[in-house]
Amino acid sequence: MNVNKVMFAFLIMLALTLNLGFFVGDFDDPNHHHIYELYAAIVVSFIATVLKFGDRTHIGAVMLAASLVADIQLVVAALVWGLGLHVLGHPEHLLMPSIVSLAGGAVAANVISVVLLIVETVTVRR
């Protein structure tokens, strides 16, 4: 068993599950979406993105692109939350639908990464 491949797959799936955990819940209820879970999803997503830079295959390029999309979506969600709440002074319940929608886009990109990981794993010959 290759430990590097295990860690790679683990981080890709952890990025998806953290992102999905933040996404699931009532769209406009801030109590269903925790800021630290969004932060953890961003950190793990960045780590998974960095690990994808070494792959020179076509599937690796698509996985990297999907991961970059997820990173951008999550960072913009955090920016909307932080700037809207602390700079513009909007109440959290008005910001939450936009934040959760952006996180939903990141979930879609992470699902694509996991599906491509599974496809790549199935097609690898021993």
N, CA, C and O of each residue as an XYZ file, in Angstrom:
504
protein
N       0.845     -1.174      0.000
C       0.000      0.000      0.000
C       0.892      1.238      0.000
O       1.855      1.318      0.762
N       0.568      2.194     -0.852
C       1.322      3.420     -0.972
C       0.730      4.474     -0.041
O      -0.411      4.897     -0.229
N       1.492      4.896      0.956
C       1.002      5.848      1.950
C       0.676      7.193      1.317
O      -0.281      7.847      1.729
N       1.453      7.619      0.324
C       1.187      8.899     -0.339
C      -0.163      8.902     -1.042
O      -0.895      9.891     -0.989
N      -0.491      7.791     -1.701
C      -1.779      7.710     -2.387
C      -2.937      7.657     -1.390
O      -4.012      8.202     -1.645
N      -2.710      7.003     -0.264
C      -3.743      6.955      0.771
C      -4.007      8.358      1.315
O      -5.161      8.760      1.464
N      -2.949      9.099      1.611
C      -3.107     10.465      2.128
C      -3.762     11.377      1.092
O      -4.583     12.226      1.438
N      -3.397     11.200     -0.178
C      -3.983     11.985     -1.256
C      -5.490     11.749     -1.330
O      -6.272     12.699     -1.350
N      -5.892     10.484     -1.370
C      -7.318     10.147     -1.440
C      -8.042     10.594     -0.171
O      -9.167     11.090     -0.235
N      -7.396     10.416      0.977
C      -7.990     10.829      2.249
C      -8.291     12.322      2.247
O      -9.381     12.731      2.646
N      -7.346     13.135      1.808
C      -7.546     14.586      1.826
C      -8.604     15.033      0.826
O      -9.356     15.969      1.098
N      -8.670     14.376     -0.327
C      -9.702     14.734     -1.304
C     -11.085     14.426     -0.736
O     -12.011     15.226     -0.867
N     -11.216     13.264     -0.108
C     -12.518     12.902      0.461
C     -12.842     13.725      1.708
O     -14.006     14.041      1.956
N     -11.826     14.073      2.490
C     -12.056     14.929      3.662
C     -12.504     16.321      3.237
O     -13.371     16.916      3.877
N     -11.921     16.844      2.161
C     -12.348     18.150      1.645
C     -13.824     18.112      1.260
O     -14.575     19.043      1.552
N     -14.231     17.030      0.604
C     -15.640     16.895      0.218
C     -16.545     16.804      1.436
O     -17.569     17.486      1.497
N     -16.185     15.975      2.405
C     -17.077     15.769      3.547
C     -17.163     17.009      4.435
O     -18.238     17.317      4.951
N     -16.062     17.721      4.621
C     -16.121     18.961      5.398
C     -16.985     20.000      4.693
O     -17.793     20.683      5.321
N     -16.805     20.108      3.396
C     -17.586     21.057      2.621
C     -19.066     20.691      2.643
O     -19.923     21.562      2.796
N     -19.364     19.416      2.492
C     -20.746     18.968      2.533
C     -21.353     19.184      3.916
O     -22.522     19.552      4.033
N     -20.558     18.957      4.964
C     -21.040     19.200      6.323
C     -21.411     20.648      6.552
O     -22.379     20.942      7.254
N     -20.648     21.559      5.963
C     -20.998     22.976      6.080
C     -22.227     23.297      5.244
O     -23.070     24.090      5.665
N     -22.341     22.699      4.078
C     -23.409     23.014      3.135
C     -24.785     22.561      3.605
O     -25.775     23.261      3.395
N     -24.851     21.400      4.237
C     -26.144     20.817      4.606
C     -26.755     21.596      5.768
O     -26.082     21.906      6.751
N     -28.008     21.896      5.637
C     -28.735     22.619      6.679
C     -29.671     23.641      6.047
O     -29.696     23.809      4.828
N     -30.430     24.311      6.883
C     -31.351     25.335      6.428
C     -30.566     26.498      5.829
O     -29.658     27.024      6.473
N     -30.899     26.900      4.620
C     -30.115     27.904      3.891
C     -29.923     29.210      4.653
O     -28.830     29.775      4.647
N     -30.952     29.683      5.295
C     -30.849     31.014      5.900
C     -30.679     30.990      7.416
O     -30.799     32.029      8.065
N     -30.404     29.833      7.982
C     -30.206     29.738      9.427
C     -28.715     29.630      9.747
O     -28.106     28.592      9.490
N     -28.117     30.688     10.305
C     -26.685     30.660     10.632
C     -26.318     29.592     11.652
O     -25.153     29.200     11.730
N     -27.273     29.114     12.431
C     -26.988     28.076     13.417
C     -26.691     26.725     12.762
O     -26.125     25.841     13.406
N     -27.065     26.557     11.494
C     -26.824     25.303     10.784
C     -25.498     25.289     10.042
O     -25.118     24.264      9.475
N     -24.786     26.413     10.036
C     -23.546     26.537      9.264
C     -22.489     27.208     10.146
O     -22.571     28.398     10.449
N     -21.504     26.415     10.545
C     -20.508     26.897     11.500
C     -19.291     27.457     10.769
O     -18.796     26.856      9.817
N     -18.819     28.606     11.221
C     -17.692     29.283     10.584
C     -16.420     28.437     10.630
O     -15.636     28.456      9.681
N     -16.207     27.704     11.708
C     -15.000     26.885     11.805
C     -15.025     25.701     10.851
O     -13.976     25.231     10.412
N     -16.208     25.222     10.534
C     -16.308     24.148      9.552
C     -15.975     24.670      8.155
O     -15.355     23.966      7.357
N     -16.385     25.903      7.861
C     -15.995     26.523      6.597
C     -14.486     26.736      6.557
O     -13.849     26.489      5.533
N     -13.922     27.186      7.648
C     -12.470     27.382      7.728
C     -11.732     26.054      7.509
O     -10.761     26.002      6.754
N     -12.182     24.998      8.158
C     -11.548     23.685      7.994
C     -11.675     23.200      6.551
O     -10.734     22.621      6.008
N     -12.830     23.433      5.930
C     -13.015     23.037      4.535
C     -12.051     23.783      3.621
O     -11.526     23.200      2.672
N     -11.811     25.062      3.893
C     -10.879     25.847      3.080
C      -9.459     25.315      3.249
O      -8.753     25.119      2.259
N      -9.036     25.082      4.474
C      -7.669     24.615      4.727
C      -7.418     23.257      4.075
O      -6.407     23.074      3.397
N      -8.320     22.315      4.271
C      -8.144     20.977      3.704
C      -8.218     21.031      2.177
O      -7.494     20.305      1.497
N      -9.076     21.873      1.644
C      -9.176     22.011      0.200
C      -7.876     22.566     -0.387
O      -7.430     22.112     -1.441
N      -7.269     23.539      0.283
C      -5.982     24.071     -0.181
C      -4.895     23.002     -0.145
O      -4.095     22.895     -1.075
N      -4.867     22.220      0.915
C      -3.859     21.155      1.021
C      -4.053     20.133     -0.104
O      -3.082     19.704     -0.727
N      -5.304     19.747     -0.360
C      -5.588     18.796     -1.444
C      -5.194     19.382     -2.801
O      -4.709     18.660     -3.673
N      -5.398     20.674     -2.977
C      -5.016     21.326     -4.234
C      -3.511     21.282     -4.436
O      -3.037     20.994     -5.535
N      -2.767     21.563     -3.394
C      -1.304     21.539     -3.495
C      -0.819     20.141     -3.865
O       0.115     20.005     -4.655
N      -1.431     19.113     -3.312
C      -1.028     17.746     -3.626
C      -1.320     17.367     -5.075
O      -0.680     16.467     -5.618
N      -2.273     18.039     -5.702
C      -2.636     17.724     -7.082
C      -1.681     18.347     -8.098
O      -1.735     17.998     -9.277
N      -0.818     19.252     -7.675
C       0.080     19.917     -8.608
C       1.091     18.967     -9.240
O       1.562     19.239    -10.345
N       1.439     17.874     -8.591
C       2.462     16.980     -9.114
C       1.984     16.044    -10.210
O       2.810     15.459    -10.909
N       0.682     15.882    -10.383
C       0.130     14.939    -11.351
C       0.168     15.546    -12.750
O      -0.327     16.654    -12.962
N       0.755     14.821    -13.706
C       0.903     15.339    -15.066
C      -0.038     14.661    -16.068
O       0.127     14.817    -17.278
N      -1.013     13.916    -15.571
C      -1.959     13.254    -16.468
C      -3.116     14.196    -16.796
O      -3.283     15.244    -16.171
N      -3.914     13.796    -17.796
C      -5.070     14.608    -18.160
C      -6.111     14.606    -17.035
O      -6.695     15.645    -16.725
N      -6.339     13.454    -16.433
C      -7.279     13.387    -15.303
C      -6.760     14.245    -14.149
O      -7.541     14.906    -13.464
N      -5.452     14.236    -13.935
C      -4.862     15.064    -12.892
C      -5.093     16.548    -13.138
O      -5.318     17.314    -12.200
N      -5.035     16.953    -14.416
C      -5.281     18.358    -14.750
C      -6.734     18.739    -14.479
O      -7.009     19.829    -13.978
N      -7.653     17.851    -14.805
C      -9.071     18.130    -14.554
C      -9.348     18.138    -13.049
O     -10.121     18.964    -12.565
N      -8.717     17.219    -12.310
C      -8.876     17.210    -10.851
C      -8.324     18.503    -10.236
O      -8.918     19.056     -9.311
N      -7.197     18.978    -10.748
C      -6.631     20.237    -10.265
C      -7.570     21.398    -10.569
O      -7.781     22.266     -9.722
N      -8.128     21.416    -11.762
C      -9.066     22.480    -12.119
C     -10.295     22.458    -11.211
O     -10.750     23.509    -10.761
N     -10.829     21.277    -10.941
C     -11.989     21.163    -10.049
C     -11.633     21.616     -8.641
O     -12.438     22.260     -7.968
N     -10.441     21.284     -8.202
C     -10.006     21.687     -6.873
C      -9.816     23.197     -6.781
O     -10.142     23.803     -5.761
N      -9.295     23.799     -7.829
C      -9.141     25.259     -7.844
C     -10.496     25.957     -7.820
O     -10.658     26.988     -7.168
N     -11.467     25.390     -8.533
C     -12.827     25.940     -8.501
C     -13.390     25.868     -7.085
O     -13.977     26.834     -6.597
N     -13.214     24.734     -6.430
C     -13.698     24.584     -5.051
C     -13.019     25.588     -4.130
O     -13.675     26.189     -3.279
N     -11.705     25.776     -4.289
C     -10.979     26.740     -3.466
C     -11.532     28.149     -3.644
O     -11.761     28.865     -2.669
N     -11.744     28.535     -4.895
C     -12.259     29.882     -5.162
C     -13.648     30.058     -4.565
O     -13.936     31.087     -3.953
N     -14.510     29.060     -4.739
C     -15.871     29.147     -4.193
C     -15.846     29.295     -2.668
O     -16.576     30.113     -2.109
N     -15.006     28.501     -2.001
C     -14.947     28.543     -0.539
C     -14.351     29.856     -0.039
O     -14.821     30.412      0.954
N     -13.329     30.351     -0.714
C     -12.727     31.621     -0.298
C     -13.708     32.777     -0.496
O     -13.806     33.661      0.354
N     -14.427     32.770     -1.604
C     -15.419     33.819     -1.830
C     -16.538     33.725     -0.792
O     -17.036     34.752     -0.330
N     -16.935     32.514     -0.423
C     -17.944     32.361      0.638
C     -17.452     32.952      1.945
O     -18.205     33.633      2.641
N     -16.187     32.699      2.290
C     -15.627     33.261      3.523
C     -15.525     34.782      3.431
O     -15.764     35.479      4.417
N     -15.172     35.302      2.252
C     -15.100     36.751      2.076
C     -16.477     37.403      2.202
O     -16.620     38.450      2.833
N     -17.482     36.781      1.601
C     -18.843     37.315      1.722
C     -19.260     37.346      3.187
O     -19.847     38.324      3.649
N     -18.960     36.284      3.910
C     -19.321     36.214      5.319
C     -18.580     37.279      6.126
O     -19.194     38.034      6.880
N     -17.265     37.334      5.964
C     -16.470     38.276      6.748
C     -16.736     39.726      6.402
O     -16.962     40.546      7.292
N     -16.713     40.053      5.113
C     -16.927     41.446      4.703
C     -18.361     41.893      4.957
O     -18.599     43.008      5.420
N     -19.310     41.020      4.654
C     -20.710     41.375      4.866
C     -21.046     41.601      6.318
O     -21.801     42.513      6.657
N     -20.486     40.771      7.174
C     -20.806     40.861      8.598
C     -20.041     41.974      9.285
O     -20.627     42.756     10.033
N     -18.734     42.059      9.042
C     -17.895     42.971      9.813
C     -17.670     44.323      9.149
O     -17.473     45.317      9.848
N     -17.694     44.389      7.841
C     -17.446     45.661      7.163
C     -18.757     46.352      6.807
O     -18.935     47.534      7.102
N     -19.667     45.631      6.181
C     -20.927     46.223      5.754
C     -22.002     46.195      6.839
O     -22.976     46.946      6.773
N     -21.826     45.338      7.825
C     -22.765     45.275      8.939
C     -24.083     44.588      8.634
O     -25.076     44.822      9.324
N     -24.109     43.740      7.608
C     -25.338     43.007      7.292
C     -25.554     41.904      8.322
O     -24.593     41.287      8.782
N     -26.801     41.655      8.684
C     -27.069     40.541      9.595
C     -26.742     39.197      8.937
O     -26.862     39.036      7.723
N     -26.329     38.246      9.764
C     -25.895     36.937      9.262
C     -26.981     36.207      8.485
O     -26.689     35.545      7.488
N     -28.216     36.318      8.924
C     -29.276     35.562      8.243
C     -29.535     36.078      6.818
O     -30.099     35.352      5.998
N     -29.136     37.309      6.515
C     -29.267     37.812      5.151
C     -28.111     37.358      4.258
O     -28.271     37.235      3.043
N     -26.949     37.112      4.861
C     -25.773     36.682      4.113
C     -25.755     35.184      3.853
O     -25.178     34.730      2.864
N     -26.379     34.419      4.730
C     -26.235     32.972      4.719
C     -26.660     32.305      3.412
O     -25.979     31.371      2.990
N     -27.742     32.722      2.740
C     -28.072     32.055      1.469
C     -26.960     32.175      0.422
O     -26.700     31.218     -0.307
N     -26.314     33.315      0.339
C     -25.210     33.485     -0.615
C     -24.017     32.626     -0.223
O     -23.385     32.003     -1.077
N     -23.711     32.595      1.062
C     -22.568     31.816      1.550
C     -22.790     30.330      1.289
O     -21.891     29.638      0.812
N     -23.972     29.847      1.598
C     -24.281     28.427      1.426
C     -24.338     28.066     -0.060
O     -23.944     26.963     -0.439
N     -24.818     28.971     -0.899
C     -24.835     28.711     -2.343
C     -23.423     28.582     -2.895
O     -23.155     27.710     -3.721
N     -22.526     29.437     -2.447
C     -21.130     29.336     -2.884
C     -20.510     28.027     -2.402
O     -19.770     27.376     -3.140
N     -20.809     27.646     -1.172
C     -20.305     26.372     -0.659
C     -20.890     25.199     -1.444
O     -20.232     24.171     -1.601
N     -22.114     25.345     -1.933
C     -22.722     24.307     -2.765
C     -21.987     24.133     -4.086
O     -21.840     23.012     -4.573
N     -21.530     25.225     -4.662
C     -20.716     25.132     -5.871
C     -19.412     24.399     -5.602
O     -18.945     23.622     -6.435
N     -18.828     24.648     -4.437
C     -17.601     23.940     -4.056
C     -17.879     22.457     -3.832
O     -17.029     21.620     -4.139
N     -19.042     22.121     -3.307
C     -19.414     20.706     -3.143
C     -19.458     20.025     -4.505
O     -18.967     18.906     -4.657
N     -20.043     20.694     -5.495
C     -20.116     20.114     -6.839
C     -18.710     19.866     -7.396
O     -18.448     18.813     -7.977
N     -17.818     20.827     -7.220
C     -16.441     20.662     -7.705
C     -15.726     19.538     -6.958
O     -14.965     18.779     -7.558
N     -15.965     19.431     -5.658
C     -15.345     18.354     -4.882
C     -15.896     16.985     -5.271
O     -15.159     15.999     -5.271
N     -17.174     16.917     -5.599
C     -17.757     15.650     -6.063
C     -17.086     15.228     -7.367
O     -16.788     14.050     -7.563
N     -16.852     16.187     -8.253
C     -16.157     15.872     -9.505
C     -14.762     15.325     -9.211
O     -14.333     14.361     -9.845
N     -14.049     15.931     -8.256
C     -12.711     15.443     -7.895
C     -12.757     14.013     -7.376
O     -11.923     13.189     -7.749
N     -13.722     13.715     -6.522
C     -13.821     12.365     -5.962
C     -14.198     11.360     -7.046
O     -13.658     10.254     -7.069
N     -15.107     11.719     -7.937
C     -15.481     10.819     -9.029
C     -14.273     10.551     -9.925
O     -14.039      9.411    -10.327
N     -13.509     11.592    -10.238
C     -12.307     11.401    -11.055
C     -11.266     10.555    -10.333
O     -10.570      9.759    -10.964
N     -11.152     10.716     -9.023
C     -10.240      9.881     -8.241
C     -10.647      8.413     -8.334
O      -9.795      7.538     -8.487
N     -11.940      8.148     -8.243
C     -12.433      6.777     -8.346
C     -12.193      6.229     -9.747
O     -11.773      5.082     -9.898
N     -12.454      7.038    -10.775
C     -12.216      6.606    -12.154
C     -10.742      6.288    -12.359
O     -10.403      5.265    -12.955
N      -9.871      7.152    -11.871
C      -8.439      6.923    -12.012
C      -8.009      5.667    -11.273
O      -7.173      4.913    -11.772
N      -8.561      5.432    -10.107
C      -8.219      4.239     -9.316
C      -8.671      2.969    -10.026
O      -7.952      1.970    -10.030
N      -9.844      3.003    -10.618
C     -10.369      1.816    -11.311
C      -9.565      1.522    -12.571
O      -9.388      0.357    -12.929
N      -9.077      2.553    -13.247
C      -8.381      2.339    -14.507
C      -6.895      2.010    -14.325
O      -6.241      1.633    -15.298
N      -6.353      2.136    -13.140
C      -4.937      1.840    -12.916
C      -4.726      0.342    -13.027
O      -5.455     -0.453    -12.434
N      -3.723     -0.023    -13.791
C      -3.390     -1.454    -13.958
C      -2.282     -1.804    -12.970
O      -1.418     -0.986    -12.652
N      -2.336     -3.024    -12.505
C      -1.315     -3.470    -11.534
C      -0.048     -3.856    -12.210
O       0.909     -4.252    -11.546
